[in-house]
């Protein structure tokens, strides 16, 4: 899953990016994002995500790369 938003993730004198666990890159999702996994046309897994922490709680999920170009994270 790739997520991008106009958000400054720079943390002054920080060793980790300034990415909050609640919301997705500073955006609060009221209705969330529905993640659905299907196999041969059948839904085998469905999950509604409203915060980054919920994404990270999915099986074997981790942040593997981040970037900030002065506008988007």
C-alpha positions in Angstrom: 0.0 0.0 0.0 1.4 3.4 -0.9 0.1 6.5 0.8 1.0 10.2 0.0 -0.4 13.5 1.3 0.7 17.1 1.5 2.3 16.7 4.9 5.7 17.8 6.3 7.3 14.8 8.0 10.5 16.6 9.0 11.2 16.4 12.7 13.9 18.9 13.8 16.9 17.1 15.3 14.9 13.8 15.0 16.1 10.3 14.2 12.7 9.2 13.0 10.1 10.9 10.7 7.3 13.0 12.2 4.5 10.7 11.1 1.6 10.5 13.6 -0.1 7.2 14.3 -3.6 8.7 14.3 -5.0 9.6 10.9 -3.0 9.2 7.7 -0.3 11.8 7.2 -2.3 14.5 9.0 -5.7 13.6 7.4 -8.5 12.4 9.7 -10.6 9.8 7.8 -14.1 9.8 9.1 -15.3 6.9 6.9 -11.9 5.3 6.5 -10.5 3.2 3.6 -11.8 -0.3 3.1 -9.1 -2.8 2.3 -10.5 -6.0 0.7 -8.6 -9.1 -0.2 -10.2 -11.5 -2.7 -9.3 -14.9 -4.0 -10.9 -16.4 -7.0 -13.7 -13.8 -6.8 -14.5 -14.5 -3.1 -13.8 -12.0 -0.3 -11.4 -13.6 2.1 -10.5 -10.6 4.2 -12.0 -7.1 4.7 -10.8 -4.3 7.0 -11.6 -0.6 7.4 -8.6 1.6 8.1 -9.0 5.1 9.6 -5.5 5.5 11.2 -1.9 4.6 10.4 -1.7 2.4 13.5 -4.5 0.3 12.0 -2.5 -0.2 8.8 0.5 -1.2 10.9 -1.6 -3.7 12.9 -2.3 -5.7 9.8 -0.4 -9.0 9.5 3.4 -8.5 9.0 3.0 -4.8 8.0 5.8 -2.3 8.5 6.9 1.0 7.1 9.7 0.2 4.7 10.4 3.5 3.1 9.4 7.2 3.6 10.3 10.4 1.8 9.5 14.1 1.9 10.0 16.3 -1.2 9.2 19.6 0.5 5.5 19.2 -0.2 4.4 15.6 0.1 5.3 12.7 2.4 
